[in-house]
Amino acid sequence: MANLIDAFFFTILVAGFGLGLAYLAMAFFPATVADTRGRRAEAVYENIFLGAAGIIIALLMWVALVF
C-alpha cells in the first residue's frame, strides 16, 4: 500500500512539474496576440502564477516522497 501512495505522489510530482514548466514557457513565449496591452499583461501574470503553482506542487510532492 505504501508503494501505491508513493506512485500517486510521483504522478502528481511529474504532472505538476511538467505543467509548471509549460506555463512558465507560455508566459515568456506567448502564442496568442491579445487585443490590448492590459490583456497581454494579464495573460503573462496568469501564466507565471500557474507555472509557479505547478513547481510548488511538484516540490511539495517531492518532500512527501522523501520524508
C-alpha positions as protocol buffer text, in pm:
chain_id: "A"
residue {
  index: 1
  type: MET
  ca { x: 0 y: 0 z: 0 }
}
residue {
  index: 2
  type: ALA
  ca { x: 290 y: 236 z: 69 }
}
residue {
  index: 3
  type: ASN
  ca { x: 414 y: 186 z: -285 }
}
residue {
  index: 4
  type: LEU
  ca { x: 74 y: 282 z: -419 }
}
residue {
  index: 5
  type: ILE
  ca { x: 80 y: 610 z: -226 }
}
residue {
  index: 6
  type: ASP
  ca { x: 435 y: 678 z: -345 }
}
residue {
  index: 7
  type: ALA
  ca { x: 326 y: 617 z: -704 }
}
residue {
  index: 8
  type: PHE
  ca { x: 38 y: 861 z: -657 }
}
residue {
  index: 9
  type: PHE
  ca { x: 273 y: 1127 z: -517 }
}
residue {
  index: 10
  type: PHE
  ca { x: 519 y: 1070 z: -801 }
}
residue {
  index: 11
  type: THR
  ca { x: 242 y: 1108 z: -1059 }
}
residue {
  index: 12
  type: ILE
  ca { x: 138 y: 1440 z: -908 }
}
residue {
  index: 13
  type: LEU
  ca { x: 505 y: 1547 z: -892 }
}
residue {
  index: 14
  type: VAL
  ca { x: 564 y: 1480 z: -1262 }
}
residue {
  index: 15
  type: ALA
  ca { x: 234 y: 1636 z: -1370 }
}
residue {
  index: 16
  type: GLY
  ca { x: 284 y: 1946 z: -1155 }
}
residue {
  index: 17
  type: PHE
  ca { x: 642 y: 1995 z: -1271 }
}
residue {
  index: 18
  type: GLY
  ca { x: 552 y: 1945 z: -1637 }
}
residue {
  index: 19
  type: LEU
  ca { x: 257 y: 2182 z: -1623 }
}
residue {
  index: 20
  type: GLY
  ca { x: 460 y: 2435 z: -1426 }
}
residue {
  index: 21
  type: LEU
  ca { x: 734 y: 2441 z: -1686 }
}
residue {
  index: 22
  type: ALA
  ca { x: 480 y: 2459 z: -1968 }
}
residue {
  index: 23
  type: TYR
  ca { x: 303 y: 2757 z: -1812 }
}
residue {
  index: 24
  type: LEU
  ca { x: 632 y: 2936 z: -1750 }
}
residue {
  index: 25
  type: ALA
  ca { x: 731 y: 2879 z: -2112 }
}
residue {
  index: 26
  type: MET
  ca { x: 393 y: 3017 z: -2223 }
}
residue {
  index: 27
  type: ALA
  ca { x: 449 y: 3324 z: -2006 }
}
residue {
  index: 28
  type: PHE
  ca { x: 780 y: 3409 z: -2172 }
}
residue {
  index: 29
  type: PHE
  ca { x: 685 y: 3299 z: -2525 }
}
residue {
  index: 30
  type: PRO
  ca { x: 316 y: 3386 z: -2571 }
}
residue {
  index: 31
  type: ALA
  ca { x: 145 y: 3211 z: -2859 }
}
residue {
  index: 32
  type: THR
  ca { x: -155 y: 3441 z: -2887 }
}
residue {
  index: 33
  type: VAL
  ca { x: -183 y: 3810 z: -2960 }
}
residue {
  index: 34
  type: ALA
  ca { x: -424 y: 3982 z: -2723 }
}
residue {
  index: 35
  type: ASP
  ca { x: -637 y: 4283 z: -2811 }
}
residue {
  index: 36
  type: THR
  ca { x: -490 y: 4523 z: -2558 }
}
residue {
  index: 37
  type: ARG
  ca { x: -171 y: 4556 z: -2357 }
}
residue {
  index: 38
  type: GLY
  ca { x: -371 y: 4501 z: -2038 }
}
residue {
  index: 39
  type: ARG
  ca { x: -498 y: 4163 z: -2155 }
}
residue {
  index: 40
  type: ARG
  ca { x: -148 y: 4065 z: -2263 }
}
residue {
  index: 41
  type: ALA
  ca { x: -8 y: 4156 z: -1922 }
}
residue {
  index: 42
  type: GLU
  ca { x: -292 y: 3972 z: -1752 }
}
residue {
  index: 43
  type: ALA
  ca { x: -217 y: 3657 z: -1952 }
}
residue {
  index: 44
  type: VAL
  ca { x: 152 y: 3679 z: -1868 }
}
residue {
  index: 45
  type: TYR
  ca { x: 82 y: 3716 z: -1495 }
}
residue {
  index: 46
  type: GLU
  ca { x: -168 y: 3429 z: -1501 }
}
residue {
  index: 47
  type: ASN
  ca { x: 83 y: 3202 z: -1673 }
}
residue {
  index: 48
  type: ILE
  ca { x: 359 y: 3295 z: -1429 }
}
residue {
  index: 49
  type: PHE
  ca { x: 127 y: 3230 z: -1135 }
}
residue {
  index: 50
  type: LEU
  ca { x: 15 y: 2892 z: -1267 }
}
residue {
  index: 51
  type: GLY
  ca { x: 375 y: 2798 z: -1351 }
}
residue {
  index: 52
  type: ALA
  ca { x: 494 y: 2884 z: -1002 }
}
residue {
  index: 53
  type: ALA
  ca { x: 200 y: 2695 z: -851 }
}
residue {
  index: 54
  type: GLY
  ca { x: 287 y: 2385 z: -1055 }
}
residue {
  index: 55
  type: ILE
  ca { x: 651 y: 2399 z: -946 }
}
residue {
  index: 56
  type: ILE
  ca { x: 548 y: 2445 z: -581 }
}
residue {
  index: 57
  type: ILE
  ca { x: 312 y: 2147 z: -601 }
}
residue {
  index: 58
  type: ALA
  ca { x: 593 y: 1939 z: -750 }
}
residue {
  index: 59
  type: LEU
  ca { x: 827 y: 2042 z: -469 }
}
residue {
  index: 60
  type: LEU
  ca { x: 564 y: 1954 z: -208 }
}
residue {
  index: 61
  type: MET
  ca { x: 520 y: 1610 z: -362 }
}
residue {
  index: 62
  type: TRP
  ca { x: 898 y: 1563 z: -364 }
}
residue {
  index: 63
  type: VAL
  ca { x: 906 y: 1644 z: 7 }
}
residue {
  index: 64
  type: ALA
  ca { x: 620 y: 1396 z: 62 }
}
residue {
  index: 65
  type: LEU
  ca { x: 820 y: 1126 z: -117 }
}
residue {
  index: 66
  type: VAL
  ca { x: 1145 y: 1194 z: 67 }
}
residue {
  index: 67
  type: PHE
  ca { x: 1010 y: 1225 z: 421 }
}
